[in-house]
Amino acid sequence: MRKPPQSKKLRKTTLKSKLSATQQQLSAVQGQLVAAKRSEDAIVLELSQIEAQLLSTRQKLAQTKARLSRTRGEQQKVAGLLTKSQKQLTDTQHSLAQRMASNYRQGPVRYASVLLGAHTMGELVSRAQLVRSIVKYESTLIAKIKAGREQVVKWKVLLDTKAQQIRQQELGLASQQETEAQLVQKRRGVLAEAQAARTEIEAEYAQLAADSQEIAKRLQALEGMPLPGAFAGKLIQPVVGRVVSSFGPRFHPILKIQRLHAGVDFGAGTGTPIVAAASGVVAFSGVMRGYGNVVVLDHGGGISTLYAHCSVLLAHEGESIEQGKVIARVGATGLATGPHLHFEVRRNGTPINPIGGGF
């Protein structure tokens, strides 16, 4: 049964109220988009700083490895010198030992014969000096070889200490490089999430802008439509199913901000009948980007209801609808991750909690 038609003026007032509400949402989403871009820019800056630090650490690690390689080469040279000096010392000591053994066997006779073989006093003095020079030379040679060997040993100790220190630096830089590389990967993941969130908000902004344009277009093309009288009574639940998402602010996990969920989501399978929550006139039946397939009923008195993400639309604009009549079927069109009904109640274009509407 049709209700008495309302004036074209009242219809325009209702649409203007919806347009105002949509523009308010558009402004709010625009603010979220600005915040999302700032967050993304901050993450990009932080990531670039970490990547620069990682590059610096890699360069330091390469330089440290080169220093360690050079020090290892010096260690090998010193080890060679140490082996050579040890051989010289061993050979000299062996030679001296043989000479001393020979002298011991011959006793003082040998040196005495050398001295007594002199024919003149001058020759005696010369031979005595020669014997002393030989003994002194051998002793000096051994002392010199020992001193050289001790210097090489000291040099080796210093190089071993230096190599150990450089190795510790290498291990520290390698650990730092690994930590920074992991941090870069984590921040890249956060950046990807922030970019996805920003893209989602941009899509929502575009959808709200399109919805706003659609309402404005309908206002311009309005020629008159029969509408119900003032709304009276209670709303019934529009679909069989439980509430899976309530009305009110929801915390965004990436942007760390609250966002209004303007309706209630009912979990239901694809094709489940959707009925009118109250009698009214179909103000809109079509596609809104974010909502997918949508039916909007005007119940008079500034009260309207919206049924979104439908798979099939069964109501037509301008049609009078009785409470409980099937107007659509559940789907997952628009921004929906699965089949459900997104149901909104608005008073003069402003979303109100549907749960408080009587069911």
C-alpha positions in Angstrom: 0.0 0.0 0.0 1.4 3.3 -1.1 1.9 6.2 1.4 0.9 9.7 0.6 3.7 11.3 -1.5 5.9 13.9 0.1 6.9 17.1 -1.6 9.8 17.5 -4.0 11.2 20.0 -1.6 11.4 17.5 1.2 13.1 15.0 -1.1 15.7 17.5 -2.0 16.2 18.3 1.7 16.8 14.6 2.4 19.3 14.3 -0.4 21.1 17.5 0.6 21.4 16.1 4.1 23.0 12.9 2.7 25.3 15.0 0.6 26.4 17.0 3.6 27.1 13.8 5.6 29.1 12.3 2.6 31.1 15.5 2.3 31.9 15.3 6.1 33.1 11.8 5.7 35.1 12.9 2.7 36.8 15.6 4.8 37.6 13.1 7.6 39.1 10.6 5.1 41.1 13.4 3.6 42.6 14.1 7.0 43.4 10.4 7.4 45.0 10.4 4.0 47.3 13.4 5.0 48.2 11.5 8.2 48.9 8.3 6.2 51.2 10.2 3.8 53.1 11.8 6.6 53.5 8.4 8.3 54.7 6.9 5.0 57.2 9.8 4.5 58.6 9.4 8.0 59.1 5.6 7.4 60.8 6.4 4.0 63.2 8.8 5.7 64.0 6.4 8.5 64.5 3.6 6.0 66.9 5.7 3.9 68.9 6.5 7.0 69.1 2.9 8.0 70.1 1.9 4.5 72.8 4.6 4.5 74.1 3.2 7.8 74.1 -0.3 6.4 76.1 0.8 3.4 78.6 2.5 5.7 78.9 -0.6 7.8 79.5 -2.7 4.7 82.2 -0.4 3.5 83.9 -0.5 7.0 83.6 -4.3 7.0 85.3 -4.5 3.6 88.1 -2.2 4.7 88.6 -4.2 7.9 88.8 -7.5 5.9 91.4 -5.9 3.7 93.4 -4.8 6.7 93.2 -8.2 8.2 94.3 -9.8 5.0 97.4 -7.5 4.9 98.2 -8.2 8.5 97.9 -12.0 7.8 100.4 -11.5 5.0 102.8 -9.6 7.3 102.4 -12.5 9.9 103.5 -15.0 7.2 106.6 -12.8 6.4 107.5 -12.5 10.0 107.1 -16.2 10.5 109.5 -16.8 7.6 112.0 -14.4 9.1 111.7 -16.1 12.5 112.3 -19.5 10.9 115.4 -18.1 9.0 116.9 -16.4 12.1 116.3 -19.6 14.1 118.2 -21.6 11.5 121.1 -19.1 11.5 121.3 -19.2 15.2 121.2 -23.0 15.2 123.8 -23.3 12.5 126.1 -20.8 14.3 125.7 -22.4 17.6 126.4 -25.8 16.1 129.5 -24.5 14.4 130.8 -22.9 17.6 130.0 -26.1 19.5 132.0 -28.1 17.0 134.9 -25.7 17.4 134.7 -25.8 21.1 134.6 -29.6 21.1 137.7 -29.6 18.9 139.5 -27.2 21.1 138.6 -29.2 24.1 140.0 -32.4 22.6 143.2 -30.6 21.6 143.3 -28.7 24.9 145.4 -25.7 25.4 148.2 -27.3 23.3 146.5 -26.0 20.1 146.4 -22.4 21.2 149.9 -22.7 22.7 151.3 -24.1 19.5 149.7 -21.2 17.6 151.4 -18.8 20.0 154.7 -20.7 20.3 155.0 -20.9 16.5 155.7 -17.2 16.5 159.4 -16.4 15.6 159.3 -12.8 16.9 157.7 -10.9 19.6 155.7 -8.9 17.1 154.4 -12.1 15.5 153.5 -13.5 19.0 151.5 -10.4 19.8 149.7 -10.6 16.4 148.9 -14.3 16.9 147.5 -13.6 20.4 145.3 -10.8 19.1 144.1 -13.1 16.2 143.0 -15.8 18.7 141.2 -13.3 20.8 139.5 -11.8 17.7 138.2 -15.2 16.6 136.7 -16.0 20.0 135.2 -12.5 20.2 133.8 -12.6 16.7 132.0 -15.9 17.4 130.6 -14.7 20.6 129.5 -11.4 19.0 127.9 -13.2 16.1 125.8 -15.4 18.4 124.7 -12.4 20.4 123.7 -10.5 17.3 121.7 -13.5 15.9 120.0 -13.8 19.3 119.1 -10.1 19.4 117.8 -10.3 15.9 115.7 -13.3 16.7 114.3 -11.6 19.8 113.3 -8.5 17.7 111.5 -10.8 15.2 109.7 -12.5 18.1 108.6 -9.1 19.4 107.4 -8.1 16.0 105.5 -11.3 15.7 103.8 -10.8 19.0 102.7 -7.3 18.0 101.4 -8.6 14.7 99.5 -11.4 16.4 97.9 -8.9 18.7 97.0 -6.5 15.9 95.5 -9.4 13.9 93.4 -10.4 16.9 92.1 -6.9 17.3 91.3 -6.5 13.6 89.5 -9.9 13.8 87.4 -8.7 16.7 86.5 -5.6 14.7 85.5 -7.7 11.8 83.2 -9.9 13.9 81.7 -6.8 15.4 81.0 -5.1 12.1 79.6 -8.4 10.7 77.2 -8.6 13.6 76.3 -4.9 13.1 75.7 -5.5 9.4 73.4 -8.4 10.1 71.4 -6.4 12.6 71.1 -3.5 10.3 70.1 -5.7 7.3 67.3 -7.3 9.4 66.2 -3.8 10.5 66.1 -2.7 6.8 63.9 -5.7 6.0 61.5 -5.0 8.8 61.2 -1.3 8.0 60.6 -2.2 4.3 57.8 -4.4 5.5 56.3 -1.6 7.6 56.7 0.7 4.6 54.8 -1.8 2.4 52.0 -1.9 5.0 51.9 1.9 5.2 51.7 2.2 1.4 48.9 -0.4 1.3 47.0 1.5 4.0 47.5 4.8 2.2 46.3 3.2 -1.1 43.2 1.9 0.7 42.5 5.3 2.1 43.0 6.9 -1.3 40.5 4.3 -2.8 38.1 5.1 0.0 38.5 8.8 -0.7 37.9 8.3 -4.4 34.8 6.2 -3.6 33.4 8.8 -1.2 34.0 11.5 -3.8 32.2 9.4 -6.4 29.3 8.9 -4.0 29.2 12.6 -3.3 29.0 13.3 -7.1 26.3 10.7 -7.5 24.1 12.3 -4.8 24.7 15.7 -6.3 23.8 14.4 -9.7 20.6 12.9 -8.3 19.7 16.2 -6.7 20.1 17.9 -10.1 18.0 15.4 -11.9 15.3 15.2 -9.2 11.8 15.5 -10.8 9.7 14.3 -7.9 9.2 11.0 -6.2 6.5 9.7 -3.9 7.9 9.3 -0.4 6.4 8.0 2.9 5.2 10.1 5.7 7.0 10.7 9.0 8.8 7.5 10.2 7.1 5.8 13.1 7.6 2.4 14.6 10.6 0.1 15.0 13.2 -1.4 12.7 13.4 -5.2 12.2 16.6 -7.0 11.6 17.2 -7.0 7.8 18.9 -10.4 7.5 19.2 -13.7 9.4 22.7 -13.7 10.9 24.7 -12.5 13.8 26.5 -9.2 14.2 30.1 -9.6 13.2 31.2 -5.9 13.4 29.5 -3.3 15.5 28.8 0.4 14.9 31.4 2.9 16.2 35.1 3.7 15.9 37.6 1.0 15.0 41.3 1.1 15.6 43.4 1.0 12.4 46.4 -1.3 13.0 48.8 0.5 10.6 47.9 4.2 11.0 47.2 3.9 14.7 44.0 6.0 14.3 40.4 5.6 15.1 37.9 5.3 12.1 34.2 5.3 12.2 32.3 2.2 11.2 29.1 3.8 10.1 26.9 0.7 10.4 26.6 -2.9 11.5 27.8 -5.9 9.6 25.7 -9.1 9.7 27.4 -12.4 8.8 25.4 -14.4 6.2 26.0 -16.6 3.2 25.8 -15.4 -0.4 22.2 -15.2 -1.6 20.6 -14.9 1.9 17.5 -12.7 1.5 17.7 -9.1 2.8 14.4 -7.5 3.9 13.4 -3.9 4.4 13.9 -2.9 8.0 10.9 -0.6 7.8 8.4 0.5 5.2 9.6 3.2 2.9 10.4 4.3 -0.7 13.5 3.2 -2.6 15.7 6.3 -2.8 18.6 4.5 -4.5 19.2 1.1 -6.1 22.5 0.7 -7.8 26.3 0.7 -7.4 28.4 2.8 -5.0 32.0 2.0 -5.3 32.9 1.4 -1.7 29.5 -0.2 -0.9 29.2 -2.2 -4.1 25.5 -3.0 -4.9 23.4 -0.8 -2.6 19.7 -0.2 -1.8 18.8 2.9 0.1 15.3 3.3 1.6 13.8 6.6 2.7 11.4 6.1 5.6 10.4 9.7 6.1 11.1 12.0 9.0 14.8 12.2 8.0 15.3 8.4 8.6 16.9 6.3 5.9 18.5 2.8 5.8 21.3 1.5 3.6 21.9 -2.2 2.6 25.4 -2.7 1.0 27.6 -5.3 -0.6 24.5 -7.1 -2.1 24.9 -9.8 -4.8 21.5 -9.1 -6.3 19.2 -6.0 -6.1 15.5 -6.7 -6.2 14.1 -3.2 -5.5 13.8 -0.3 -7.9 14.1 3.4 -7.4 10.8 5.1 -6.6 9.2 1.8 -5.5 7.2 1.7 -2.3 8.4 -1.1 0.0 6.6 -2.7 2.9 8.5 -3.7 6.1 9.8 -7.2 5.7 9.8 -7.3 1.9 12.9 -8.9 0.3 14.8 -6.1 -1.5 18.2 -7.7 -2.2 20.4 -10.7 -1.4 23.7 -10.9 0.5 26.9 -10.7 -1.4 30.5 -9.4 -1.3 30.5 -6.6 -3.8 32.5 -3.4 -3.3 35.2 -3.3 -0.5 34.3 -6.6 1.2 36.5 -9.5 2.2 33.6 -12.0 2.3 29.8 -12.2 2.0 27.9 -10.1 4.6 25.4 -7.3 4.9 26.6 -3.9 5.8 23.5 -2.1 7.3 23.3 1.6 8.1 20.7 3.8 9.7 20.9 7.6 9.1 19.0 10.4 10.7 19.1 13.5 8.4 22.2 12.0 6.8 24.1 11.3 10.0 24.9 7.7 10.8 23.3 6.4 14.0 23.7 3.0 15.7 21.3 0.6 14.1 21.2 -1.6 17.2 19.4 1.1 18.9 16.8 1.2 16.2 14.5 -1.5 17.7 15.8 -4.9 16.9 
